[in-house]
């Protein structure tokens, strides 16, 4: 069985016993402890390397394109160790930056409600692992906390496993503040995609990688387009955003007319791609 055909799997309690009630923190913890955490299957060597790097270090930076499993693996590792009692809490954080200047407007409600649209990818991954009912209870009990990156100043995060996602949207100053919040018996997992920053100027992830390489107990993991485990077309589409892909000088209308006339597709593994070559 090829690495691309294998699916990363983990049986949630919902899948094992769908009728099992979960009404309080004690029940939630009891149930997530019985999840088969060892059933996780890595779909690429870099996924396994990332997971192992987290275990060996106090701070781990993971860099790679969208769709390579960074968020899923980080939340899986964090929830597993929370379930096993190695940490008192799990903290998730993210820079509250809209995509490419998109504005969501005023958001009513408390801090969880205001940040929910930004944290949806993290919530989704956690629900896939432990189920929504257990996640809701762990959040309401304070074992799983949401803290916007901008609110980190003045905190000391002790006995916690902390996941910072979308770190490429943090400024160097925000990363500095975040890094210095780490307290005793805590572990940080910092994920980001250097190709998709939505802020102007130097982003904090880029800056941190250049600053912290060579520091003991700080680990690094890198993914590339071959690690993308979403729909197989994602890797090919992202490849068109690589620096070596030059958009032709023809207008979009002229390009489309040319393609409709030729009706020949590029093959991902072929150099000097047909349509790329003729329009350039």
C-alpha positions in Angstrom: 0.0 0.0 0.0 1.5 3.4 -1.0 2.0 6.2 1.5 -0.5 8.4 -0.5 -3.2 5.7 -0.3 -2.9 5.1 3.4 -5.3 7.2 5.5 -4.3 8.6 8.9 -6.9 7.1 11.2 -7.8 7.4 14.8 -10.9 6.0 16.4 -12.7 8.6 18.4 -14.9 7.5 21.3 -17.9 8.6 19.1 -16.9 5.9 16.5 -16.2 3.3 19.2 -19.3 3.9 21.3 -21.7 6.3 19.7 -24.3 6.0 22.5 -21.9 6.6 25.4 -22.9 9.7 27.3 -20.4 12.5 28.0 -21.8 15.1 30.4 -18.9 16.3 32.5 -15.2 16.6 32.7 -14.7 13.3 34.5 -16.5 11.4 31.8 -14.7 13.3 29.0 -11.3 12.5 30.4 -12.1 8.9 31.0 -13.3 8.5 27.4 -10.4 10.3 25.7 -7.9 8.2 27.8 -9.4 5.1 26.1 -8.9 6.4 22.5 -6.5 4.2 20.6 -3.9 6.9 20.2 -1.4 4.5 18.6 -3.7 3.9 15.6 -2.4 7.1 13.9 -0.8 6.3 10.5 1.7 8.8 9.0 1.1 9.3 5.3 4.6 10.7 4.5 8.0 10.4 6.1 8.0 14.1 7.0 4.8 13.7 9.0 6.4 11.1 11.1 9.6 13.2 11.5 7.5 16.2 12.6 5.7 14.1 15.3 8.9 12.8 16.6 10.5 16.2 16.6 7.8 17.5 18.8 8.5 14.8 21.4 12.3 15.6 21.5 12.0 19.3 21.9 10.4 22.0 24.1 9.7 24.2 21.1 9.0 22.9 17.6 8.6 24.9 14.4 6.8 23.3 11.5 6.9 24.9 8.1 5.1 23.8 5.0 2.3 24.3 2.5 -1.3 24.0 3.3 -2.7 20.4 3.3 0.4 18.5 4.6 -1.2 17.7 8.0 0.6 20.2 10.3 -2.5 21.3 12.2 -3.9 17.8 12.5 -0.7 16.2 13.8 0.0 19.1 16.3 -3.5 18.9 17.8 -3.3 15.1 17.8 0.0 15.2 19.8 -1.4 17.8 22.1 -4.7 16.0 22.9 -2.9 12.7 23.3 -0.6 14.1 25.9 -3.4 16.0 27.6 -5.4 12.7 27.8 -2.4 10.9 29.3 -2.1 13.5 32.1 1.2 14.9 31.0 -0.1 18.5 30.9 -2.8 20.3 32.9 -4.1 22.2 29.9 -3.9 22.6 26.1 -3.8 26.1 24.8 -4.5 27.0 21.2 -3.7 30.4 19.7 -3.5 32.1 16.3 -3.0 35.6 15.0 -6.4 37.2 14.4 -5.6 38.2 10.8 -8.2 38.1 8.0 -7.1 36.5 4.7 -5.4 39.1 2.4 -7.2 42.1 4.0 -10.6 40.6 4.1 -12.7 42.2 6.8 -15.1 40.2 9.0 -16.5 43.3 10.8 -17.6 43.5 14.4 -18.1 40.2 16.1 -20.4 40.1 19.1 -20.0 37.8 22.1 -17.3 36.7 24.6 -13.7 35.9 23.6 -14.5 32.4 22.5 -17.3 33.6 20.2 -15.2 36.4 18.8 -12.3 34.1 18.0 -14.3 31.1 16.8 -14.1 32.0 13.0 -10.3 32.3 13.3 -10.0 29.0 15.3 -12.3 26.9 13.1 -9.5 24.8 11.6 -8.1 23.9 15.0 -11.6 23.1 16.4 -12.4 21.0 13.3 -9.2 18.9 13.8 -9.8 18.4 17.5 -13.4 17.3 16.8 -12.1 14.8 14.3 -9.9 13.3 17.0 -12.0 13.3 20.2 -15.5 14.2 19.1 -17.4 17.5 19.6 -19.1 16.6 22.9 -15.8 15.9 24.6 -14.2 19.0 23.1 -17.0 21.2 24.3 -16.7 19.9 27.8 -12.9 20.2 27.9 -13.2 23.8 26.7 -15.9 24.7 29.2 -13.8 23.2 32.0 -10.8 25.2 31.0 -8.6 22.2 30.1 -8.6 23.4 26.4 -8.2 27.2 26.2 -8.3 29.7 23.4 -6.1 32.7 23.8 -5.7 35.1 20.9 -2.0 35.8 20.2 -2.5 39.5 20.9 -3.6 38.7 24.5 -0.4 36.8 25.4 1.5 39.7 27.0 1.8 39.3 30.8 1.0 35.6 30.9 3.2 32.7 31.9 2.0 29.4 30.4 3.0 26.6 32.8 2.3 22.9 32.6 0.6 23.4 29.2 1.0 22.1 25.7 0.5 25.1 23.4 -0.3 25.1 19.6 0.3 28.3 17.6 -1.1 27.9 14.2 -0.7 30.2 11.1 2.4 31.7 12.7 3.3 33.3 9.3 0.6 35.9 10.2 2.4 37.0 13.4 4.8 39.8 13.6 8.4 39.3 14.9 7.3 41.2 18.0 4.3 38.9 18.6 6.5 35.8 18.2 9.0 37.3 20.7 6.2 37.9 23.2 4.7 34.4 22.6 8.1 32.6 22.9 8.9 34.3 26.2 5.5 33.2 27.8 6.7 29.5 28.0 6.7 28.3 31.6 7.9 25.2 33.5 6.8 21.8 32.2 5.3 23.3 29.0 5.8 22.5 25.3 5.2 24.7 22.2 4.2 23.6 18.7 4.4 26.4 16.1 3.0 25.9 12.6 3.1 28.0 9.6 3.3 28.4 5.8 5.9 30.8 4.5 4.1 31.0 1.1 0.8 32.3 2.6 1.5 35.3 4.8 -1.4 37.8 5.1 0.6 40.6 6.7 2.9 43.2 5.2 6.6 43.3 5.9 8.7 40.6 7.7 6.5 37.9 9.2 7.4 36.5 12.6 7.8 32.9 11.5 10.4 33.8 8.9 12.2 35.9 11.4 12.1 33.2 14.1 13.5 30.4 11.9 16.6 32.6 11.2 17.0 33.5 14.8 16.5 30.2 16.6 18.2 27.5 14.5 20.9 26.0 16.6 19.3 26.6 19.9 19.1 23.4 22.0 15.6 22.1 22.7 14.3 24.0 19.7 13.3 21.7 16.8 12.4 22.3 13.2 10.3 20.3 10.7 9.8 21.1 7.0 7.2 19.9 4.5 7.1 20.4 0.8 4.5 19.9 -2.0 5.0 16.2 -2.0 3.7 16.0 1.6 0.2 17.5 0.7 -2.4 14.9 1.7 -5.5 16.7 0.7 -7.0 16.3 -2.8 -4.1 15.4 -5.1 -4.7 18.5 -7.2 -3.7 20.8 -4.4 0.0 20.1 -4.8 -0.2 20.9 -8.6 -2.2 24.1 -8.0 0.3 25.3 -5.4 3.1 24.5 -7.8 1.8 27.3 -10.0 2.6 29.7 -7.2 6.2 28.7 -7.0 8.9 31.3 -7.9 9.9 29.3 -11.0 6.4 29.5 -12.5 6.1 32.7 -14.6 2.7 33.9 -15.6 2.6 34.7 -19.3 2.2 38.3 -20.6 -1.1 37.5 -22.4 -4.3 38.7 -20.8 -6.5 36.2 -18.9 -9.0 36.4 -21.8 -6.3 35.7 -24.4 -4.9 32.9 -22.3 -8.3 31.3 -21.9 -9.0 31.5 -25.7 -5.6 29.9 -26.4 -6.2 27.0 -24.0 -9.7 26.4 -25.3 -8.3 26.2 -28.9 -5.5 23.8 -27.9 -7.3 21.7 -25.3 -4.1 20.0 -24.1 -3.3 19.4 -20.5 0.1 19.7 -18.8 1.4 16.6 -17.1 2.7 17.2 -13.6 5.8 15.1 -14.0 6.8 16.4 -17.4 9.4 19.2 -17.8 8.7 22.1 -20.2 5.0 21.7 -19.8 3.1 22.2 -23.1 0.7 25.0 -22.2 3.2 26.7 -19.9 5.7 26.7 -22.7 3.5 28.0 -25.6 2.0 30.9 -23.6 5.4 32.1 -22.4 
